[in-house]
Amino acid sequence: MKRSKILLFVCLFLLTGCGRLNDMNEIATTPAPVVVGQGQTAPGERPESGREDETEPELQIGEIVIDYEPERKPVKVKGIYISAYVAGTPSMVDTLLEEIDKTEINTLVIDLKDDFGRVSCEVDSPLIQELGSVRVHIQDMEGLMNKLRERDIYALRHHQRKRQYRKTRGKRIMKRSKILLFVCLFLLTGCGRLNDMNEIATTPAPVVVGQGQTAPGERPESGREDETEPELQIGEIVIDYEPERKPVKVKGIYISAYVAGTPSMVDTLLEEIDKTEINTLVIDLKDDFGRVSCEVDSPLIQELGSVRVHIQDMEGLMNKLRERDIYAIARIPAFRDAWLGTVRPEWCVQYADGSVFTDKDGNSWVNPYREEAWDYLVEIGIQAKKLGFQEVQFDYVRFCTESSMEDVVFREEDTRGRSRTDVICEFMEYAYRKLREQGLFVSADVFGAIINSDVNANAVGQIYGELAKHVDYISPMIYPSHYGDGYYGIDYPDMHPYETITAALQASRKEIYFARDGQEHIAIVRPWLQDFTASWLMHYIPYGADQVREQIQATYDAGYDEWLLWDASCRYDWDGLLSPEEAKAEADWIAQSRAALPESTFVADTVGEAPTETAQPSAGAQYTGLEAGPPVPTGSAGPTVGAYMGED
């Protein structure tokens, strides 16, 4: 507005001369133009007989539009974000406001349009109603706004088109300013200079420079680098900031919440870890029954009563891990959740009569189509960050696979035409985006059997290659005991740990190879390996140090660098692990071995920036007994580990 008035003033000054300046107040302060039709006169103007329709062409400098903009009072924002679900739950809002009253927070950012394009409350808009965009999360928006006004809380409505709108508005103002500037230059320089205007009118975009910097071709004025022109600030500029994430080559073990909450057991574990190559602990933050294992500062989790304290001193535990430079991963079982079946049955998988489905162990399962549960799982992940974890690992990120699932019902208003694999991928995409913004790495555990089986993938809702696009790390649970007799052509997989891990990771490389096409991001593969004896099988062997080492060697020979060991009892075979010094020497040898391989035959597992180094098979990887096949696109000399044996 201010710029437009200044340019208009210059135009009229040039047209009328200095003697007319005294009359300018009337023009400059006119609140809005008077639009007159043909044959009409503006107020105060006398029509000249027979000349009502005539105009003065020399005064037609273009349409003059004076915007009227309601007064806007700026606020110095100190705010927090809340989802539409939270905003639509009065008890949660009241709890939040009680906390806000005690703090410096003066702003709430609320989803008016959620990340899936749904408007979160009823609105009086024919267009929105025609599109059917409303999905009511906030039943009483007026009541919510009244609560905020009573506390003088500034409300920001968060929606996906925010930046595009600001950009469009800025373009309109720029266009208007350019028209007025054109008129000024025309009057000042004459028609002969019009040929030079292309340079001005076609300027591609403004150059954004930081504080203390200058735009190309501009000389800084001494002592004025920090000055700004407030009148040019036409809107809020939002700059995304993503916290730095430092990747770690993980060699880890799992410990339960019970073990993590028992200081003497933790100390014993840490003594063993100090002697070995282990650098990571995967810890239950949410257990297999849906209970959060320590106190957290979350109104949502507190409302649901999900906390069952196993780890009394989480801060002390995190301090011990930091002192040893141990990477901490928070394990969060996602959709198997007995607790939510009690406190939020409407979120859970149900039969046609509305009763909650339970598996053979009596556990209910969250319905992945109920997006309210997504925010709950993400909230647990956000709490993991506050507690000091560097990564969140989702387990049970799938549907239950028991035969009794044939009798459950998924409502059309929830599924909206989406398959099981569709909704699992959507959840992981949503959770990954939200948690990455917090500075967390995100990983997912998946069935090993989905790697090369569409039937298994559709049953559990996991497509290996697709999920790999929405996480930093994907961890197939390729325990040899979990494969049936004859799988991968191996008579009894549990009795052949090296061959089974080799075959599974070879299949993994094939899937990742095709999933990578056209992708800027693909996950690093970090398999779960077996450190327990599957005595329930008819054909098994006791697992100890040798079997653990064989699986780790198969992982390296397949071209991968990271792995996790699982034993539900948390009793690990430490003799199967190397010392820190031995592990370093081994890593150096592997790097030299891989460097000796022909580059032209290697297809990287990742494109662009990756959390860790790209995997590559080791030279001399053991032959797995697979038949020779066509030329190998993935890497090693001959049909060795990691080779794709399919057709060209």
C-alpha positions in Angstrom: 0.0 0.0 0.0 2.6 2.5 1.0 4.7 1.9 -2.1 1.7 2.2 -4.4 0.7 5.5 -2.9 4.3 6.9 -3.3 4.4 5.9 -7.0 0.9 7.3 -7.6 2.0 10.6 -6.0 5.1 10.8 -8.3 2.9 10.2 -11.4 0.4 12.9 -10.5 3.2 15.3 -9.6 4.8 14.9 -13.0 1.4 15.3 -14.7 0.2 18.4 -12.9 3.3 20.3 -11.8 4.3 21.4 -8.4 1.5 24.0 -8.2 -1.1 21.3 -7.7 0.6 19.7 -4.7 -1.8 21.3 -2.3 -4.6 19.4 -3.8 -3.0 16.0 -3.3 -4.2 15.5 0.2 -7.7 14.9 -1.2 -6.4 12.3 -3.6 -4.0 10.5 -1.3 -6.4 10.2 1.5 -9.4 9.1 -0.5 -10.5 5.8 1.2 -11.5 4.0 -2.1 -12.1 4.9 -5.7 -15.6 5.9 -6.8 -16.6 3.8 -9.8 -19.0 5.7 -12.1 -20.9 4.2 -14.9 -21.4 5.6 -18.4 -23.5 8.8 -18.2 -22.9 9.2 -14.5 -20.8 11.8 -12.6 -18.7 11.4 -9.6 -19.8 13.4 -6.5 -18.8 17.1 -6.8 -18.3 17.0 -10.6 -20.5 19.0 -12.9 -21.3 17.3 -16.2 -20.4 19.3 -19.3 -23.3 19.5 -21.8 -23.0 16.9 -24.5 -19.7 15.6 -23.1 -20.8 13.2 -20.4 -19.1 10.3 -22.1 -15.9 12.0 -22.9 -12.7 11.3 -20.9 -9.3 12.8 -20.8 -7.0 10.1 -22.4 -3.9 11.8 -21.0 -5.1 11.1 -17.5 -5.8 7.4 -18.0 -2.6 6.1 -16.5 -4.1 2.7 -15.7 -6.7 1.4 -13.2 -6.0 2.8 -9.8 -6.9 0.3 -7.1 -6.6 1.3 -3.5 -6.7 -1.8 -1.3 -8.5 -1.7 2.0 -6.9 -4.1 4.5 -8.3 -4.6 8.0 -6.1 -3.6 10.8 -3.8 -6.4 11.8 -2.1 -6.4 15.2 1.2 -8.3 15.3 2.0 -10.6 18.1 5.4 -11.8 19.2 4.6 -15.5 18.9 5.8 -18.1 21.4 3.7 -21.0 20.4 3.1 -24.7 20.1 1.4 -26.9 17.5 -1.7 -29.1 18.3 -3.3 -31.5 15.9 -7.0 -31.3 14.9 -7.6 -34.4 17.0 -6.2 -32.7 20.1 -8.0 -29.4 19.3 -11.3 -31.3 19.0 -11.0 -33.1 22.4 -12.2 -30.6 25.1 -10.5 -32.4 28.0 -7.1 -32.4 26.2 -7.6 -28.7 25.3 -8.4 -27.8 28.9 -5.3 -29.7 30.1 -3.2 -27.8 27.6 -4.6 -24.5 28.6 -3.9 -25.1 32.2 -0.3 -25.7 31.4 -0.2 -22.7 29.0 -1.5 -20.4 31.8 1.6 -21.2 33.7 4.1 -20.5 30.9 5.1 -17.9 28.3 3.2 -19.7 25.5 0.8 -17.2 23.8 0.0 -19.0 20.5 -1.6 -22.2 19.3 -1.0 -23.5 15.7 -4.1 -25.7 14.9 -4.7 -27.9 11.9 -7.6 -26.4 10.0 -6.7 -28.6 7.0 -4.8 -31.7 8.0 -1.9 -33.4 6.2 -4.4 -35.6 4.2 -6.4 -32.6 2.8 -9.4 -32.8 5.1 -10.8 -29.6 6.7 -11.2 -30.3 10.4 -14.5 -28.5 11.2 -17.7 -27.4 9.6 -17.3 -24.3 7.4 -19.8 -22.2 5.4 -18.2 -22.6 2.0 -20.0 -23.9 -1.1 -16.7 -24.9 -2.7 -15.4 -26.9 0.3 -18.8 -28.5 0.7 -18.9 -29.4 -3.0 -15.5 -31.0 -2.7 -16.5 -32.9 0.4 -13.3 -31.9 2.1 -14.7 -31.7 5.6 -13.9 -34.4 8.1 -15.0 -33.1 11.5 -12.4 -33.4 14.3 -13.3 -30.1 16.0 -17.0 -30.2 16.8 -17.1 -26.8 18.5 -14.7 -24.5 16.8 -16.5 -21.5 18.1 -16.2 -22.7 21.7 -12.5 -23.4 21.2 -11.9 -19.9 19.8 -13.8 -18.4 22.7 -11.5 -20.2 25.1 -8.4 -18.8 23.3 -9.8 -15.3 23.2 -10.5 -15.4 26.9 -6.8 -16.1 27.5 -5.7 -13.7 24.8 -4.1 -16.7 22.9 -3.1 -16.0 19.3 -4.5 -18.7 16.9 -2.7 -19.7 13.7 -4.6 -21.9 11.3 -2.2 -24.4 9.8 -2.9 -25.7 6.3 -0.9 -27.1 3.4 -1.5 -24.2 0.9 -0.1 -21.5 3.3 3.1 -20.7 1.4 1.5 -20.9 -2.0 -1.1 -18.3 -0.9 1.5 -15.9 0.4 3.5 -16.3 -2.8 0.5 -15.5 -4.9 -0.4 -12.5 -2.9 3.2 -11.3 -3.2 3.0 -11.7 -6.9 -0.1 -9.6 -7.1 1.5 -6.8 -5.2 4.7 -7.0 -7.2 2.6 -6.8 -10.5 0.7 -3.8 -9.3 3.9 -2.0 -8.3 5.5 -2.8 -11.6 2.6 -1.2 -13.5 2.9 2.0 -11.5 6.7 2.0 -11.8 6.3 1.6 -15.6 4.1 4.7 -15.7 6.6 6.7 -13.7 9.6 5.7 -15.9 7.5 6.5 -19.0 6.8 10.0 -17.8 10.3 10.6 -16.7 12.2 9.3 -19.7 9.9 9.4 -22.6 8.9 6.8 -25.2 12.5 6.3 -26.4 13.4 4.4 -23.3 10.6 1.8 -23.5 12.9 -0.8 -25.2 14.9 -1.0 -22.0 12.0 -2.0 -19.9 12.1 -5.7 -20.7 15.0 -6.0 -18.3 12.9 -4.7 -15.5 9.6 -6.3 -16.3 11.0 -9.8 -16.8 13.2 -10.0 -13.7 12.8 -13.8 -12.9 12.7 -13.7 -9.1 13.9 -11.7 -6.1 17.3 -12.8 -4.7 16.9 -13.7 -1.0 20.0 -12.7 0.9 20.8 -13.3 4.6 21.6 -10.7 7.2 24.9 -9.0 6.4 24.9 -10.3 2.8 24.3 -8.4 -0.4 22.5 -9.3 -3.5 24.6 -9.9 -6.7 25.8 -6.6 -8.1 24.9 -4.6 -5.0 27.4 -2.9 -2.8 26.8 -2.9 0.9 26.5 0.4 2.6 28.8 0.8 5.5 27.1 0.4 8.9 23.6 -0.4 7.4 23.7 -4.2 6.7 21.2 -4.9 9.4 18.6 -2.3 8.4 15.3 -3.5 6.8 12.4 -1.8 5.1 9.3 -2.8 7.2 6.9 -1.6 4.5 8.2 -4.3 2.2 7.4 -7.1 4.6 4.1 -8.3 3.0 3.7 -11.5 4.9 5.3 -14.0 7.3 8.3 -15.8 5.8 8.4 -19.4 7.0 11.8 -21.1 6.8 11.8 -24.9 7.5 14.5 -26.0 9.8 15.3 -29.7 10.3 17.6 -30.6 13.2 20.9 -32.2 12.2 20.9 -36.0 12.5 24.2 -37.8 12.9 24.0 -41.4 11.5 25.7 -44.3 13.3 26.7 -47.7 11.9 24.6 -49.7 14.2 25.7 -53.0 15.8 23.1 -53.5 18.5 21.1 -55.6 20.8 17.5 -55.5 22.2 16.7 -55.1 25.9 13.2 -55.1 27.4 11.7 -52.3 29.5 12.1 -54.6 32.5 15.8 -55.0 32.0 16.2 -51.3 31.1 14.5 -50.5 34.4 16.7 -52.7 36.6 20.0 -50.8 37.3 22.0 -53.9 38.3 21.1 -55.7 35.0 21.9 -52.6 33.0 25.3 -52.2 34.6 26.1 -55.9 33.9 25.1 -55.4 30.3 27.2 -52.3 29.9 30.2 -54.1 31.3 29.9 -56.7 28.6 29.2 -54.1 25.9 32.4 -52.2 26.9 34.4 -55.3 25.8 32.7 -55.7 22.4 31.7 -54.1 19.2 28.2 -53.4 20.3 27.3 -49.6 20.1 23.5 -49.6 20.2 20.7 -50.5 22.5 17.1 -51.0 21.3 14.8 -50.3 24.3 11.1 -50.8 24.8 9.6 -47.4 25.2 6.2 -48.9 24.5 5.9 -52.6 25.3 4.1 -55.4 23.4 1.0 -54.8 25.5 0.7 -51.1 24.7 2.1 -49.6 27.9 4.6 -46.7 27.9 7.5 -47.8 30.1 8.3 -44.5 31.8 6.8 -41.2 32.9 6.3 -38.7 30.0 5.1 -35.2 29.8 2.2 -35.7 27.4 -1.4 -34.8 27.9 -2.6 -37.4 25.3 -0.6 -40.3 26.8 -1.7 -39.2 30.3 -5.4 -39.0 29.3 -5.2 -42.5 27.9 -3.5 -43.8 31.0 -0.9 -45.7 28.9 2.0 -45.3 31.3 3.1 -48.3 33.3 6.5 -47.5 34.8 9.2 -50.0 34.3 12.0 -47.5 34.0 12.0 -45.3 37.0 15.1 -43.3 36.1 15.1 -42.9 32.3 17.3 -39.8 32.6 19.9 -41.7 34.5 19.8 -44.5 31.9 20.2 -42.1 29.1 23.2 -40.5 30.9 24.9 -43.9 31.2 24.5 -44.5 27.5 25.8 -41.1 26.6 28.9 -41.5 28.7 29.7 -44.6 26.7 28.6 -43.1 23.3 25.9 -45.8 22.9 23.2 -45.0 20.4 19.7 -45.3 21.8 16.7 -46.6 19.8 13.2 -46.4 21.2 11.2 -49.5 20.2 7.5 -48.7 19.7 5.2 -51.7 18.8 2.6 -49.9 16.6 -0.6 -51.7 15.9 -0.6 -54.6 18.4 -1.9 -52.8 21.5 -3.9 -54.6 24.3 -4.2 -51.4 26.3 -6.0 -49.3 23.6 -8.4 -52.1 23.2 -9.5 -51.2 26.7 -9.4 -47.4 26.7 -10.1 -46.7 23.0 -12.0 -49.7 21.6 -13.2 -47.5 18.7 -9.7 -47.2 17.5 -9.2 -51.0 17.3 -10.1 -53.8 14.8 -13.6 -54.9 15.4 -16.1 -57.5 14.4 -19.4 -56.6 12.7 -21.2 -56.5 16.0 -18.8 -53.8 17.3 -16.8 -56.1 19.7 -13.1 -55.8 19.7 -11.0 -58.4 17.9 -8.3 -60.2 20.0 -5.6 -62.5 18.8 -4.8 -65.9 20.2 -2.8 -64.3 23.0 -5.7 -62.0 24.0 -4.2 -58.8 22.5 -6.3 -56.3 20.6 -4.9 -54.7 17.5 -5.3 -51.0 16.5 -7.1 -50.5 13.2 -4.5 -48.9 11.0 -7.2 -47.0 9.1 -8.1 -45.0 12.2 -5.8 -42.0 11.8 -6.4 -40.8 15.3 -4.1 -43.6 16.4 -1.4 -42.3 14.1 -1.1 -39.1 16.1 -0.9 -41.2 19.3 2.0 -43.2 18.0 3.8 -40.1 16.7 3.3 -38.5 20.1 5.1 -41.4 21.7 7.9 -40.9 19.2 8.1 -37.2 20.1 8.4 -38.1 23.7 11.3 -40.5 22.8 13.2 -37.5 21.4 12.6 -35.5 24.6 13.9 -38.5 26.7 17.1 -38.6 24.7 16.6 -41.3 22.1 18.2 -40.7 18.7 15.9 -43.1 16.7 12.4 -44.5 16.8 11.8 -48.0 15.6 8.3 -49.1 14.8 7.5 -52.8 15.3 4.2 -54.5 14.5 3.6 -51.9 11.9 1.2 -54.3 10.2 -2.1 -56.1 10.4 -2.6 -59.2 12.4 -2.2 -62.3 10.3 -4.3 -64.8 12.2 -7.1 -66.6 10.4 -9.7 -65.1 12.7 -9.1 -61.8 11.0 -11.3 -63.0 8.2 -14.3 -62.1 10.4 -13.4 -58.5 11.2 -15.0 -55.5 9.4 -13.3 -52.3 8.2 -15.8 -49.5 7.5 -15.7 -47.8 4.1 -15.6 -44.3 5.8 -12.3 -45.5 7.3 -10.7 -47.4 4.4 -11.8 -44.9 1.7 -10.8 -47.4 -0.9 -7.3 -48.0 0.4 -5.8 -51.5 0.6 -3.8 -52.8 3.6 -0.5 -52.1 2.0 -1.7 -48.5 1.0 -2.6 -47.6 4.6 0.6 -49.0 6.2 2.7 -47.0 3.7 0.6 -43.9 4.4 1.1 -44.3 8.2 4.9 -44.7 7.8 5.1 -41.7 5.4 3.2 -39.6 8.0 5.2 -40.8 11.0 8.5 -40.4 9.1 7.8 -36.8 8.2 6.6 -35.8 11.6 9.5 -37.5 13.5 12.2 -36.5 11.1 11.2 -32.9 11.8 12.0 -33.6 15.4 15.6 -34.7 14.4 14.9 -38.4 14.9 15.9 -41.2 12.6 13.0 -43.6 11.9 13.1 -47.3 11.3 10.6 -50.1 10.8 10.7 -53.8 11.6 9.2 -56.0 8.9 8.5 -59.7 8.3 11.4 -61.4 6.5 8.8 -63.4 4.5 7.4 -60.3 2.7 10.7 -59.6 0.9 9.8 -61.9 -2.0 6.2 -62.8 -1.5 3.2 -60.7 -2.6 0.8 -63.0 -0.8 2.5 -62.4 2.5 2.9 -58.7 1.8 -0.8 -58.2 1.1 -1.8 -60.2 4.2 0.3 -58.1 6.7 0.1 -54.9 4.7 3.9 -54.5 4.2 5.5 -54.1 0.8 9.2 -54.2 1.4 10.4 -51.8 -1.3 7.6 -49.3 -0.7 8.2 -49.1 3.1 11.9 -48.6 2.3 11.0 -45.2 0.7 9.5 -43.9 4.0 12.0 -44.8 6.6 15.7 -44.2 7.2 16.3 -47.9 8.1 14.4 -51.0 7.3 15.0 -54.1 9.5 13.8 -57.4 8.1 13.4 -60.0 10.8 15.3 -62.7 8.9 15.7 -65.2 11.8 16.5 -68.6 10.3 14.0 -70.2 12.7 11.2 -68.2 11.1 11.5 -69.8 7.7 9.7 -73.1 6.9 11.4 -76.2 5.7 12.6 -75.8 2.1 12.4 -72.0 2.0 15.0 -70.5 -0.3 15.8 -74.2 -1.3 17.3 -74.8 2.1 16.0 -78.1 3.8 16.0 -76.8 7.4 16.8 -73.0 7.5 17.4 -72.9 11.2 20.2 -75.4 10.9 21.9 -73.3 8.2 22.2 -69.7 9.6 24.8 -68.4 7.1 23.0 -69.8 4.0 19.6 -68.5 5.2 20.8 -65.0 6.0 22.6 -65.0 2.7 19.6 -65.9 0.7 17.3 -63.5 2.6 19.6 -60.5 2.1 20.1 -61.5 -1.6 16.3 -61.2 -2.0 16.5 -57.9 -0.1 19.0 -56.5 -2.5 16.8 -57.5 -5.5 13.8 -55.7 -4.0 15.7 -52.6 -3.0 17.3 -52.5 -6.5 13.9 -52.1 -8.1 12.4 -49.9 -5.4 15.3 -47.5 -5.8 14.3 -46.5 -9.4 13.6 -42.8 -9.5 13.9 -42.3 -5.8 16.0 -39.7 -4.1 15.7 -41.6 -0.8 15.8 -45.3 0.0 16.3 -46.9 3.4 19.5 -48.6 4.6 18.9 -52.3 5.3 19.7 -53.3 8.9 18.6 -56.9 9.6 17.5 -58.5 12.8 19.6 -61.6 13.5 18.8 -64.6 15.7 20.5 -65.1 19.1 18.2 -67.6 20.6 17.5 -71.3 20.2 14.3 -72.3 18.5 13.8 -75.5 20.5 10.1 -75.6 19.5 11.1 -76.7 15.9 11.5 -80.3 14.9 14.7 -79.5 13.1 16.9 -77.0 14.9 20.3 -76.5 16.3 21.4 -74.7 19.5 22.4 -71.1 18.8 25.6 -69.8 20.4 28.6 -67.7 19.5 29.4 -69.5 16.2 25.9 -69.2 14.8 25.8 -65.5 15.8 29.1 -64.8 14.0 28.0 -66.7 10.9 24.9 -64.5 10.6 27.0 -61.3 11.1 29.5 -62.6 8.5 26.6 -63.3 6.0 25.4 -59.7 6.5 28.8 -58.3 5.7 29.2 -60.6 2.7 25.9 -59.4 1.4 27.2 -55.9 1.4 25.5 -54.5 4.5 27.3 -53.0 7.5 24.6 -52.9 10.2 22.8 -55.5 12.2 20.7 -56.1 15.4 20.6 -59.2 17.6 17.3 -60.4 19.1 16.8 -62.5 22.2 13.6 -61.8 24.1 15.3 -63.0 27.3 18.1 -60.5 26.7 20.8 -63.2 27.3 23.3 -62.7 24.5 26.3 -64.8 23.4 29.0 -62.3 23.9 31.7 -64.7 22.7 30.3 -64.3 19.2 31.2 -60.6 19.1 34.5 -58.9 18.4 36.3 -56.5 20.6 36.3 -52.8 19.6 39.8 -53.2 18.2 39.1 -56.4 16.3 35.9 -54.8 14.9 37.8 -51.8 13.6 40.4 -54.0 11.9 37.6 -56.1 10.3 35.9 -52.9 9.1 39.1 -51.7 7.5 39.6 -55.1 5.7 36.0 -55.1 4.5 36.4 -51.5 3.1 39.6 -52.6 1.2 37.9 -55.7 -0.1 34.9 -53.8 -1.4 37.2 -51.1 -2.9 38.9 -53.9 -5.0 35.6 -54.8 -6.7 34.9 -53.4 -10.2 32.8 -50.2 -9.8 31.0 -50.9 -13.1 29.3 -54.0 -11.6 28.1 -52.5 -8.4 24.6 -51.0 -8.0 24.4 -48.9 -4.9 21.6 -49.5 -2.4 21.0 -45.8 -1.9 20.8 -42.7 -4.1 21.7 -39.2 -2.9 22.3 -38.6 0.8 22.0 -41.7 2.9 22.2 -42.1 6.7 25.3 -44.3 6.4 27.7 -45.6 3.8 26.2 -47.5 0.8 26.3 -51.3 1.1 28.5 -53.3 -1.2 29.3 -57.0 -1.1 32.7 -58.1 0.3 35.2 -59.7 -2.0 35.5 -63.4 -1.3 31.9 -63.7 0.1 31.1 -67.4 0.6 29.3 -69.3 -2.2 25.8 -70.1 -1.1 25.1 -73.1 -3.3 22.7 -71.2 -5.6 22.8 -72.1 -9.2 24.7 -69.9 -11.6 22.4 -67.5 -13.4 22.5 -64.6 -15.9 24.8 -61.6 -15.5 24.6 -60.1 -12.0 23.7 -56.4 -11.8 24.4 -55.9 -8.1 27.9 -56.5 -7.5 30.2 -59.4 -6.8 32.2 -61.6 -9.1 29.9 -64.5 -9.9 26.8 -65.8 -8.2 27.8 -64.7 -4.7 26.0 -62.9 -1.9 23.9 -60.0 -2.9 23.7 -61.0 -6.5 20.3 -60.6 -8.3 19.8 -63.9 -10.0 16.7 -62.9 -11.9 16.3 -62.3 -15.6 17.7 -59.2 -17.3 
